[in-house]
Every structure is written in structure tokens, then in C-alpha cells.
Amino acid sequence: MYNAASHTKLDDKALVEKYKNLIQGDALRIWCSKDVKSLDFINSLNINKLEIYNSKKIVPKLKSNIIQKLEITNCDIQSVKDFQLENLEILRISNFSEQYESETLAQEILRFQKLKELVLHGWIIDTTIISQMTDITNLGLSNCGLLSTEALRPLINLEQLYLQENKELDITSLQYMIKLTKLNLSDCGLLSVDAIRSLFNLQELNLHQNKDINITSLQYLTKLTKLNLVSCNLVSLDALRPLTLLKELVISWNSIVYLQAIIKLNQLSKLDARNNKIVDFQDFQHHPKVEMFDVKNQSKPTKEELQIANILREINSPITCLKQININMKLSDIKHQNIIIRTKKQLQVSLNSHAQFLARIALLIQNNAFDGYQ
């Protein structure tokens, strides 16, 4: 990667002379400043990868049949219609002009017929037009104001999908994208991962910052090798027992007390478990393959948390057990810390995992705080 000086005052001719020896396959990164007057020199270079940063007033008219990758960040570009890049395969745009209409952008991107990867960040995009790009294999629409993945359903060739920071996202349609190997759903306000349980080819999954998520269905994603569950309010890792191919696991900033559920994941080489309430991490230090094991900043679990954790340890499989339970109750309200049960017709509960729910029910019964069975 060659970096063009951000404060250069050279004219186009001098810039061409400076970078004329770049060979095909080289990449050029340009940091613009008020001293940069033009970017037209780019069209005379023999490069296939180009990155442009902080171009506030300069709109390059790119014309090249060599450039295959273009990345534009923090630039005041209101259109890509002047980009004649017939062999462009990768396009990444983030933090561009607020005057750029989403429908215009999407229509213009359709012109790049060889596009395989499209990454847009921070823009409300017209996904109905994106759905026409059926040859795309990698797609990133982070912080784009998406509420649903339905418009992406035709993109059956997707292998990598990045949808982080789309609040309250409905991911139901992701169940059809069975070619996905990498998926980022961090900070999407998810309550469940049931919709992606059919993605049997998934190898990397990021669920960071989904604070009320139920991770039970992760047990079906047995090809996972990398998993991020940071800040998901988890108390149990029971759903991870079947993930025997898992190599990297990040579970920091949760309320995990025991690591027993993952002790037999023999492929695990990296575990980040900082800022939990783990009491059995000494046992995990003898794991056969773990090279990176971080358990800094463990806080002491409360009496109730420890009770719940002990109950979970005694249950052979909380997930299987709960599936066989169908409880009908006649109660007004039971409030017990994070659990709220309202029962008019059937049990309705909003919790972060079935295992936690089962343990809390058991704890309530154990403490004689639960009555009203029918």
C-alpha cells in the first residue's frame, strides 16, 4: 500500500511522475487536505486498488479498466456516475455527502456489473434496488437504518453479511441465506437467533451488544469457529456445548459464573471472558489448546446469581429440559429481579436465555416464592 502525502502541493503532472512506477496489483491510499487541488492524476496510474480519504471538495472523475477495488471514506461525493470502472469488483463507501439521495446511489451502483462486494456505512439505502445485485457475495449495510432483511432475500449467493448497528432489525429472512459463512448482527436489538438456526455453513458470528438476546438456537450452528457474545446479559453458555469446532470465543461483559459448559470445546484456542463473575476459571487454565485466556476484572457473583449458576450446573441440559415444559399458570404478577411473568393465557416471558428462565423458576420454587400451579 502506497500512501500519497496528505499535504502535498504537487500538481497532476508531478504526482503522475511520482507514482508512475506503481505496477498493476499495487494499491494507493490518498489522504486529501486543503492543499490537494486535483485527483485526476489517478487515471494515469497502473493500479487496481484505490482508497480515498477526506476529500471534501474534490470529486474525482475516475476512468480505469484496471481498478478492481475502490474505498471512499469521509468524502463529499454526491454521485458515482462519473466513475467509469468497468472491472470494479469491490466498492466500499462510508460517511459520504448527506445530499446524496439513497435511490440515486443505489441506481448508480447497479452500473458496476462485476461487483462482488458492496459495503455502505451510515446511509439510509434503498434495499429494493440492492436486491437486484444477485451476484454479490459480500454485503455490508452497517448503520443504514434497516428495519427488515426481507429486501435482501433474493441475494442467495451472499457469503458474508454485515448488518451491525441497525437497531430493532427483523432478521427473519436471513433463514434463506444458507451460503453465509460470516455474519455480523451486533447492536441490532435482537431478542432471539431462531431465524438463523438454518445457516448451517456459518463459521463466524458477531452478536455483540444485543442485550436481551436468547442464544438457545446457537446450538444448531455447529460449524461456528468464531463467536462474539460481548455485552449480551448472558448467565449461561449451555447453548454452546455442541459447538465443537469453536476456536475463538468472546464473552466479556456478561454475568457468566461458570465455564463448565464450554470446558469440552477442545478446538478452542482463544477465550476472552473479561468482566464477568466467573468462579471456576482456574479449571479452564488447563484446557488443552487455549493459548489466549483473558479473565481480568471478575466481580463476585451475588448470592442469587450463584444459586442460579449452581442449579444450571445440576441440570443435564437446561435447553432440552425446557422444551418439554409447558406451564400454564394462574397468577397476577410475580416479579423476581429480571423476571416478570404475566399469565392470562399462557406463559409469556422476556429473558435472555431459556436456561436462565428455567433456573429462575427452580430458584423461585426452592425459595417457596412460587405458587399458583394449575
N, C-alpha and C positions, 0 to 999 in steps of 0.2 A: 504494500500500500504506500503510495507516494502522497505526501501532504503538500499542497500548494500553500505558500506563505499567506497568512490571513491579512497581512498588512502590506502586501506587495503593491508597488505603484507602476509595475511594468505594463506596457501596452500589449495588445494582442500579439503583435509580431514577436516581441521579446519573450512572451510567455510560450509561444509555439516553439521558439528556438530553445528555450529552457527545458521543455518536456518532450522534444521531438524524438528522443531516444527511447521513449517508452514503447515497449513491444506489446503485441497483442497478447492478452492474458493479464497484463498489468492493470492495477486499479489506481484511480486518482481520487483523492479526497480534497475538496476545496472548502476552506473556511473563509467566507466573504467578510469584508469590512467596508467602511465608507471609502476606502482608497481603491477598491476594486471597481473598475468602470465598465468592464465587459467580461462576458464568459464565452464569447464567440470563438475564442481560440480552441475550445474543446473539440469543435468539429474537425479540426485538423490533426487530432491526435489518434494514435493507433491503440486505443484502449477498449476493453469490453466491460469494465466495471467503473461506475462513477458515483461519487457521493458529494452532495452539495449541502452546505450548512449556512444558515443565517444570511440568505440572500433576500434582502428587504426591498430593494428597488430594481434589481436586475432580473429580467426574465429571459433566460437563455432559450434560443431557438435551436434546439438540438436536432442534428441531422446526421444519422450514422446507421450503417448496416452492420456495425461491429459491436456496439454496446448491447450487452445482454442483461446487465443489472444496473438499475438506477435507484438511488436512495436520496430523497429530498426531505430535509428536516428544518423546521423553523424558517420557512421561506414564504415570501409574499407572492406566491404564484397563484394566479386566478384562473389558469387554464393550462391544459397539457396538449391542446390541439396543435401547437406548433412543434411538438416533439415527433419528429419523423424517425422512429426507431423500429424498423420493420422486424428486427430479430430480438426485441426485448422479451426476456423471459421472467425477470424479477423486477417488480415495482413496489417500492416502499415510500409512503408519504405520511409525514406526521407534522402536526402544528402548522398547517398552511393557512392561507388567507381566509378570513371569515366571510369574505364576499363571494367565495366560491360556492355556487349552488350545488347541492349534493346530486341532483339529477344530471346536471351538466357534467360533473366529474365522472359519474358512472358511465354516461354515454360515450364520453371521450376515451375512457379506459377500454371500452369494448373494441376500439380500433386495433389494440395490440393483440393480434390474433394468436401469437405464440406464447402468450403469458401463461406461466405455470405457477407463479407465486405473487400474490397481491396482499400487501399489508397497509392498512389505513388506520391511523390512530387519531382520536379526538375529533371525529367529524360525523355528523348525522347523515348517513349514507342511504341511498335508495337501494335497498337489498333486492327489490324485484328485478332490477337491472343486473345486479351482481349474479343473480340466479341463472342468467344466461351464459355465464362463463363456466360451462360444464367441464372444460379441460383442466381447470385449475386444480392443483394438488395441495397447495399450501395457501391458507387464507387467514389473515389477521384483521379483526374488526374490533379492536380494543377501545373502550370508552367512546363508542359510537352511538349511544342511546338506543341500542337494540332492546326490544321487549320480547321478541319471539325469534325462534330459529326456523320457523315454517318456510320462509322465503328461500332458505338455504337448502331445502330438502332436495332439489334437483342436482346438487353438487355431489353426486355419488362417488366421484373419484378423489375426494378430499382425503389426504393422508395426515395433514397437520392443520389444526384449527385452534385459533387463539381468540377467545371472546372475553377476556378479562375486563373488569370494570364496567360491565353493562348491568346496572342494578335491576333487580327483580326480573331476571331473564327467564323466559319459559323455554326449557331445553327439550321439550317433548319430541320434536322432530329429529333430534340427534340420533335417535334409535336406529335410523335407517342408514347412517353413515358408517357402515361396517368396515370400511377400509382405513378408518382413522387409527393412527399409531400414536399420535401426540395430541393432547387436548388440554387447553388452559381455560378453566372456568372460575378463576379466582375472583373474589369480590363481586359475585353475581347475585347475591341474596338467595342462594339455593336452600331449599328445605330437604331435598332428597336427591339421590343419584339413581333412582329407579329407572329413569329414561335412558341411561347409558349402560345398563347392565348387559345389553346385547352386543356391545362393542368389544367382541372377543379378541380383536387384534390390538387393542390399546396397550401401549407399552409405557407411556409417560402421561401422568395426570396431575394437574395442579388444581387444588380446591381451596387454596389459601383464602382466609378471611370470609368464609361462609359460616357465620356464627351460629346458625340454628340447624345445621345440616344433619341429616340422618345418613350415616355411611354404610348401613347394613348391606346394600346391594354391591358394595365393592368386592364382596366375596366371590362374585362371578367373573371378575376381571383378572383371571389367573395368569395373564401374560404381562402384567404390570411389572416393570423393573424400576421405575422411579415414581414416587408418590409424595406430594406435598399436602399436608393437612395442618398447616400453621394456623393458629387462631380460629379453630372450629368448635370451641367449647366441648371438646370430647372428654369423656371419662373412661371410655373403654376402647380397646383395639381389637376386640373379638372378631370383627368382620375381616380382619387382615390375616387370620390364621391360614386360609387356603392360598395366599399369595406367595407361593414358594419360590418364585423367580425374582422377587423383590430384592434389588441391590442397594437402592438409596431411598431412605425414608426420613421425612422431616415432619416432626410432630410437636415442635416447640409452641409455647404459649397456649397450652391446653390445661386440663385438670387431670391428667393421667396419673394414677397412683402405682399401678403395676405394669410391668413389661412382659409379664408371663405369656400373653397371647402371641407375642412375636419371637419368643426365645428360640423357636424351632425353624425360623426362616434362615436356613443355612447359607443362602446366597447373599445375605445382607452384608454389605461392606461399609456403608456409611449410615450413621444414625444421629440425627440432631434432635435431641429431646430436652432442650433448654427450657427453663421457666415452666416446669410442671410441678407435680407433687409426688414424684417417684420415690418409692422407699426400697425397691429391690434392684436398683441399678448395679449393685455390686455383683449380682449373679450374672448380669449381662456382659460384664467385662471379660468373661471367659468364653464369650461367643467365638466360634472357630474362625470366622472370616472378617469380622468387623475391624476395619482399620481406623476409621474416624468415628469416635464415640463422644458426643458432647452432651453433658448433663449438668451444665452450670445453672446456678440460680434456682435450685429446687426449694420450694417452700413447703412447710409442714402441712399435711392434709388435716382438715377438720375431723372431728370425731365421726360426723355423719358420712363424710367422703370416704373415710377409712372403712366404715361399716359397709357401705355400698360396694367398695372395691373387694372386700372380703367375700361378700355374697356372690359377686361376679366370678370370683375365683372358684367358688364351690359349685357353680353351675357348669355342667359339662359343655353345653353350648347354648348360651342365652338366646341366640338368634333362632335356632331350631325349636327351642322350648317355647318361645313366644308365638311362633307361627301356629302352634297347636292350642293356643289360648284364645277363647272368645268370651270375654267377660261382659255381662250385662249387669249394670248396677242401677240402683235407685237411690241417688244421693243428691243433695242440693249442691254443695260445693265442698271439695276437700282441697285445701291449699297447704302444700308442704314444700316450702322453699321454691325451687324452679318448676315444680309440677303443679298443674292446675287441671283438675278433672271435672268436666261438666257432663252430667249424664241425664239426658232426656230420652233419647232413643238408644244409642249405643255409645261405647267408649270413644271419646274424641280427645286427642291429646297432641300437644305440640312440644316435641322434645328433640334432642339432638341425636339420640340413638335408641333403638329398641332395647338394647342391653341395659342402658341406664334406666329406662322405664321399668323394666322387669325388676331390677334391683331395688328401685324406689318402692314399688308395690310390696316386694318382700320385706323391705325395711319398715314400711307402714304397718304391715301385719305383725311383724316381730315386736314392734313398739305398741301394739294394741291401739293404733291410731286409725285403723281402717275397719269400717263396719258397713252394713247395708247390702250384703250379698243377697241375691235372689236365688 
